[in-house]
């Protein structure tokens, strides 16, 4: 029988995820205008992601991960619920 450890619940940290996306975009040196054209979205939408005011849709998260050459999991940041 497998030993079951109690896991602490986690929730997506929207602000930290936005910062992570911005850091990845900066690291890969991809222009915001290029992301906007590829995903067919405005630069303002991308700005909202980077500030944690909003997150990309699942579709855009997937496409952005392809542009950045990272897994979607690498763009998401979770925090423990206390």
C-alpha positions in Angstrom: 0.0 0.0 0.0 1.3 3.4 -1.0 2.0 6.0 1.7 -0.3 8.9 1.1 1.1 12.3 2.1 -1.2 15.2 2.7 -0.7 17.8 0.0 -1.1 21.5 0.6 -3.7 22.9 -1.8 -2.3 25.3 -4.4 -3.9 28.1 -6.4 -2.6 29.9 -9.5 -0.8 33.1 -8.6 -1.9 35.5 -11.3 0.5 38.3 -10.6 3.5 35.9 -10.4 2.4 34.1 -13.5 2.2 37.4 -15.4 5.8 38.3 -14.2 7.0 34.9 -15.3 5.5 35.3 -18.8 7.1 38.8 -19.1 10.4 37.4 -18.0 10.2 34.6 -20.5 9.3 37.1 -23.3 12.2 39.3 -22.3 14.6 36.4 -22.1 13.7 35.1 -25.5 13.7 38.7 -26.9 10.4 38.4 -28.6 8.7 41.7 -29.5 5.3 42.3 -28.1 4.2 43.3 -31.6 5.2 39.9 -32.9 3.3 38.1 -30.1 0.2 40.3 -30.8 0.3 39.5 -34.6 0.8 35.8 -34.0 -2.0 35.5 -31.4 -4.2 38.2 -33.1 -4.4 40.3 -29.9 -3.6 43.8 -28.9 -0.4 44.9 -27.1 -2.7 46.1 -24.3 -3.8 42.5 -23.7 -0.2 41.4 -23.4 0.5 44.2 -21.0 -2.4 43.1 -18.8 -0.8 39.6 -18.7 2.5 41.0 -17.6 1.0 43.0 -14.8 -1.3 40.2 -13.5 -4.5 42.0 -14.4 -5.5 39.2 -16.7 -4.2 35.9 -18.0 -4.1 34.5 -21.6 -6.8 32.2 -22.7 -5.9 28.6 -22.7 -5.5 28.7 -26.5 -3.2 31.8 -26.2 -1.3 30.2 -23.4 -0.6 27.2 -25.6 0.4 29.3 -28.6 2.6 31.5 -26.5 4.3 28.5 -25.0 5.1 27.3 -28.5 6.6 30.8 -29.4 8.7 30.8 -26.2 9.7 27.1 -26.7 8.6 26.3 -23.1 6.0 24.0 -21.6 2.8 25.7 -20.4 3.7 24.5 -16.9 6.9 26.6 -17.1 4.8 29.7 -17.5 2.4 29.1 -14.5 3.2 29.9 -10.9 1.2 28.5 -8.1 1.1 29.5 -4.4 0.1 27.4 -1.4 -3.2 28.2 0.2 -2.8 29.0 3.8 
